[in-house]
Amino acid sequence: MTVKLAIVYYSATGTVRGMAERLAAAGEQAGAEVRLRQVQRQPTGGEKAATDEQTAEAEAAKGAPDATADDVVWADAVLFGSPTRYGNVAGQLKVFIDSLGAQWAQGLLADKVYAGFTSSQTAHGGQETTLTALYNTIYHFGGIIVPPGYTAALKFVDGNPYGVSHVTGADNDIPLGQAELDALDHLATRVVSVAGRLRGE
Ligand SMILES: Cc1cc2nc3c(=O)[nH]c(=O)nc-3n(C[C@H](O)[C@H](O)[C@H](O)COP(=O)(O)O)c2cc1C
């Protein structure tokens, strides 16, 4: 049976959305059935620091359909994406994750493959802490974290064994480079492969 891959992201200014779209294409290329979903926008105090409300609305309109709990329950593998916010997962994604309590209580989030991706303005601005903070939740799910590690030569180029990350720079405008694109392709292929093997395929 085809591996089901859910990619659930939050993005205020489009970077994480671009990463999610690349993962979705790579997941399909790896043979998965893919659901690309964004979490519904939740206003936070920090929002205005990144963009004004009109720009935020425009960004949301460019994105994927809204994520539901069923998208996570449905999946064999889930990739969560969030901008780095104060070295942590954005509140918007956390609100969605916190809405999954009923599914967690029924054990419906366990035994799936999970990994994460993020972007930040600065190179040492907390990408790794964001990913490991995200993974704290996955322990509680009973999920199976499948980090990329250094499982391919290209991981020594992007250099993040915890997931995939991108630095957008002081003006928040540096596009994804080949190192990040390769790392995204690798992560999607790897989680689809591991999820398939867990299903005995
Ligand atoms: C409230 C807030 C907190 C942020 N915290 C950090 C941070 O801790 N480290 C960092 O490097 N960038 C930080 N940023 C910048 C974002 O992580 C960065 O712009 C990211 O690439 C945006 O992703 P997006 O385009 O998908 O929204 C922050 C931005 C906002 C609005």
The ligand as a Gaussian input file, in Angstrom:
#p B3LYP/6-31G(d) Opt

LIG

0 1
 C        8.011000      36.716000      16.769000
 C        9.174000      36.261000      15.945000
 C       10.208000      35.591000      16.543000
 C       11.315000      35.191000      15.808000
 N       12.330000      34.544000      16.426000
 C       13.449000      34.234000      15.734000
 C       14.547000      33.608000      16.385000
 O       14.488000      33.231000      17.551000
 N       15.680000      33.396000      15.651000
 C       15.805000      33.789000      14.349000
 O       16.861000      33.624000      13.757000
 N       14.737000      34.318000      13.686000
 C       13.574000      34.549000      14.353000
 N       12.504000      35.099000      13.696000
 C       12.558000      35.241000      12.240000
 C       11.852000      34.053000      11.514000
 O       12.221000      32.813000      12.062000
 C       12.249000      34.033000      10.040000
 O       11.895000      35.257000       9.463000
 C       11.645000      32.873000       9.269000
 O       12.475000      32.570000       8.166000
 C       10.230000      33.174000       8.776000
 O        9.665000      32.032000       8.163000
 P        8.363000      32.196000       7.256000
 O        8.770000      32.999000       6.054000
 O        7.955000      30.808000       6.875000
 O        7.327000      32.863000       8.071000
 C       11.375000      35.479000      14.421000
 C       10.292000      36.143000      13.809000
 C        9.211000      36.538000      14.556000
 C        8.074000      37.255000      13.876000

